[in-house]
Structure formats: structure tokens, C-alpha cells
Amino acid sequence: MIYVIVGPTASGKSRAAEMLYKKCKDAVLINADAFQIYKDMDVATAKISKDDPLRSQYKLLDVVTPDKTFSVKEYQELARKEIDKALDKNKDVIMVGGTGLYIRATLYDYDFPETQDSDVSEYNSLNNEDLHGILKSLDPKEAEKIHPNNRKRVIRAIELIKMSGESKSDILSKQKHKIIYDNVKIYFINPPRDELYERINNRVDEMFESGLIDETKMLLEKYELSLTSKQAIGYCETIDLIYNKSSIDDAKNKIKQRTRNYAKRQVTFFKHQFNTIEVKNFDEILVGDIK
């Protein structure tokens, strides 16, 4: 059986995963959070404590350093390998995280189009804005997903259209996107909004008490952060706090607001993209049929 636990940030997914893991006789835990993929990014991602014995059981946790980029396709390949290994050994799989696209790409028949290496020197004279403008005219949907400063991805998307005659969005839209595994059960933890927002606010306060500023300083000293990791909620605002000397209260408020907005988007995604068993909290997750 593949158990998938999804929900907005601070909804109690990790606690639910722990409960399921203890209930199952033999299971493999797989992280499905896009920022818990990164090493040394612990506090703002609410990663399981290093002192918790369960941390060592997680697959796809601390996969790459924050100076690297990590794509959905890379996640898909690694996650499917872990799932296949577990199922071959008759183990249950518990996949937990709030990054819906990671989960959907892994469980459904997503086939990511590839581009071949080609001469991209023609783009050298274009600045990032102009380059992104070209992509926007060719594939507006894909342009929305890629930051203008992520030059490499922008060029790759443009090259795909030149080579295939189709945009990435068109290629993906033609795929059936059906679940490729048997026996998948998806739990969607969706607490009442007021309760969720209170949890988010408390979590942000706890992040600063747990050393978010010191961790961010360490990251800045140790790595040349990638655009993706630098924009992670919590780190982005704390970097601004460090460099621009803004107040801690201002940083907290910005993180809380961004997190609430992100939680809204997560709820919308999970409601529309998955066939789930929706519950209000982890205690409601149906575990009676787990042998």
C-alpha cells in the first residue's frame, strides 16, 4: 500500500506520518517537501529534528546542498526508485509533504519533455527580462512558473519549443495523468482555517526561537545560495532582515503572511488535483485497515 499524506503547511502532516509509520509493520517514509530536499535548511522548513530517530528513516531528505537547483523531474526519478524498491520488498510506502507537484509527478504518468544540448549563444545578447519575454510570448503558462532570473530554465523552455514545435504546457496537457501505482490512498489534512492560521503564526514565532537567524547566517556563509533556496519562505525574509537591518517583527509578519498565502494555494491544489480522503486533523486518519 502507498499512503500519501498531504495538506497545507502546519496542518500536522509529519505527526500523521509518524503515527502511520508506527502502525505499519514495515514501511518506507518518503519526504515530499521541495525545501526539505536541501541540506542544512532545517528551521524554516520545519524539518524533523536531528535528534529524532525517525529522521534517519526518511528517504529524499537532505538530498542536495542549497547552492544547487533541484527539478521536479529529478524528484520524480528518485521517488519512483524508492517506491519501487519498497514495493519489491513488500513494504508499505508513506509519502508525506506539501509539495503537490512532486507528489503528482511521482504517482501519475507525467513524462517530462527533454531538450538536447544545443548552441544557445544567440541568447547571450539578451538580458533576463527580454529572454523571459520571449518565453512568455511562446508559452505563457510555463513562463509563470519560471523566475526571469532563472536564465537556464528559461532558455531550456524556449529550446524545447524550437525543437518539438510544442510548448511544455501543450505536451503535458496531452498526457492522461493517471495514477501508475495500485493501492494508493491519499489523506488530505485540512484543518479549519482559523486553527491553521494560528498554527502558522505560532510556528513562525518558534522558528525564530529555534535559531532561524543563526541558521540563515550559516547558510549565507557556507553556500552561494541558488535562486530557489534563497526564495524559500522564511529564509528570504530573514536574509532581508540580515542585510537590510529590518526589524524582527517585520520579518515575522512577512513570513506569516506569505505562509498563509501559500497554505491557501496548497489547499486549492489538493482539492482539485487529487482524489483524497479529507480529514480535519491527523487523529481522524483512518488506520484501522493497516495490517
N, C-alpha and C positions, 0 to 999 in steps of 0.2 A: 504494500500500500504506500502511496505517496500522499503525505499530509502536507498541505500548504497553509501557512498562517500569514494572512495579510491584514492590513489596516493602516490607518494614519499613524504618524509618529506619536509616541507616548500613549498608545492605546493598550499596551500590555502584551505585545506580541512575544517578547523574549520570555516573559513569565509563562505564557501559554506553551511555548516551545519546550521549556524546562519540564512542565507538567506532563506533556505528551511523551517526552524523552524518557521520563521515569516510568511512565505507564507501559511503554513499549518494551518488549523483551530484548530486542536488538534493533537499534535504529541508527541512522546516519543523519547528523544535523548539517544543513547547508545554509550558509548566510546568503541572503538576497537583498542586501542593502548596498547601494552603489558606493557609499563613502566608507563603510566598514571594510571594504576591499583594501583600503590603504593602510599601510603600516604607520604606526605612531600617531594616527589620528583617532584617539580614543574618547576624549572627554565630550566633545561636541557631537560625536556620532552615537553617544550612549552605548558604546561597545561593552560587552560583558567584561567584568573585572578580570584583570590578570591573575588575581588570587582565587578566582572561581575555578574549580576543577573542570567544570563543564566547558570552559573556553577551549581547552585542548581538543575537545571532541568536534569542534566546528570545522567544516570544510569551507574554503573560499573566504576565509577571514585573514586579513593581513597578507594579501596576495602580492601587491606591488607597492613601491615607495611613492610618496606624494609628488615626486618630480616627474612621474610617468603618467601617460594617459592610459585609459583602460576602456575598451569599447564594449558595447552590448554583445557583439559577435564573439569577442574573447570570453566574456562571461558565459554565453550560451555553450561554447565548446567545452569549457571546464566543468560547468554544472552538469551537462549531459554525461560527461565521463564519470563524474561522481555518482550520479543516479544509476547509470548502467552497471557500475561496479557493485553498488549496494544491492540492486535487484538481482544480479547474478548470484549473490551470496544469500539470497532470500531475506535480506534485511529491509525493514521499513525505512522510508525517507521522510525527514521532517525539514521542509524548506520554509524559512521564515525571513521576512523582511518587508520593507515598504516600497521597494523599487519595482513597480508593477511591470515595467517594460522588461526588466531582467527575467522576471518570472514567466511572463507571457512568451518571450522569445525562447525560453528553455522548454516549456511544456507544449508549446504549439509548433506547427510546422513552418516556422519562419525560416526562410532561406535568404540570407543577406547577399545582395549582389556584390561582386568583386570587380575591381578595376586592375588592369595590368599596368606595370611600370611604363611611363611614357615621358616624353620630353615636355616639361612644364615651364620651360624658360620664357614662353610667351607671356606668362603671368607676372614676371619679375618687375615689370614697369608699373604694375597696378598696386595701389595701396589696398589695405584690408577692406575699407568701405566700398571701393569700386568693385573689388572682387566679389564681395558679398552681394552687391547689387546685381551682378551678372547671375549669380545663383538664384537670387530672388525672382528674377525675370524668367528663369528656366524652370524652377521648382520651388514655388513659394512655401509649400509645406515643409520641405526639408530645410529651407533657409531659416524658418522659425526655430528649428531645433539646434542650429549651429551658431555659436557666437561668432561675430565678424572677426574677432582676433584669432580664432582657431583656423588659421590660414590653411593648414594641411588638410583638414576635413572639408573645407570649402572647395579647395581645388579638386579633391577626390570626388566630390559630388558632381562638380562640373564635368570632370573627365568621364564619369560614368554615363552621363547623358550623351556626350560626344561619341562614346564607343558603342553604346547599346541603342541609342536613339530614343531611350525612355528615361524618365526620371526615376529616382529611387522610390518615390512615393507611388508612382504608377506600377512599378514592378511588385512592390509589396502588396498593393491593393488587389492584385490578381491572384495572390495566394489564398488558399482556403482557410488557413489559420485554424486548423482543428487540432485538438489535443492528440499528441502522438503516443501517450502512455495510457495503459489501462489502470483502473483503480486509483483515480486521483480524487482526493476530497479537499476542497478549498474552504477554509474557515475565514470569514471576514469579520474582524473585531471592530465594531463601530459604536463607540460609547456615545451617550448624549453629548451634544456639542458643548454645553456649559462645563460639564465634567471634564471633557477632553481639553478644553482651553485652560482650565485650572491646572491640569496635569502638566501641560506645556509650560505654563508660567512658572510652576514650581521646578520643573526640570531645568529651565534656563538659569534660575537662581542657584540651583545645585551645581550646575556646570562651573560657575564662577567660584563657588566654594570649593570645588574639586580641583581647581588649578587650571582653568581654561586659558588664562592669560599666560601662565608659565609654559604650558604646552605649546601654545601658538608661537611664543618666542623661540622655543626649541626648534619647532618646525622651520621657522624662518632662517635660523642659523644653520640648520643641518641640510636643508634642501633648497633648490631653486624650484619652488612650487609650480606645478602645472596649472594651467588656466582652470581646469576642472576642480582640482583640490582647493585652489585659492578661493573659489567662489562658493565653497560649501557653507551652508548656513551655520553660523556660529564662528567659524574661522574668518570669514570675510569681514564681519563686523568687528571682530577682535583685532584683526590686522589694522583696520582703520583706527581703532582705539589706540593701538601701539604707536602708529606712525603719525597720526594727526592729533593725538592727545585729546580725543573726545572723552566725555565722561563715561564712567562705567554704567550709570543708569541709562544713558542714551543708547549705549551698545546693547544693554539688556532689552530695552524696549524694541529696538530694531530687530533683534533676534526673535523675540516673542511674536512680533507682527509677521515676520517672514515665515516663521514656523507655522503659525495659524493659517496663513495663506496656502502654504504647502500642504498642510493637512486637508484643507478643502479640496485641493486638486487631487490628492490621493483618494479621498472618499469618492469623488466623481469617477475617477478611473476604475476603481474596484467595482463600483456599482454597474458600470456599463461594459466592462471588458471581461468580466469573469462570471461564471455561474457558481455562486458561492452559497455557503451556509452562513447566514448573517447572525451574529450574536452581539450583545452589548458589552460583555466582558469575558475574560478568559475562563471564569468559573462556569460559563454556560457552554463551553465547548464540549461536544458530545464525544466522550471517550469510552463509553460502555461497550462498543463493538471492537475495541482494540484488544487483541488476544496477547 
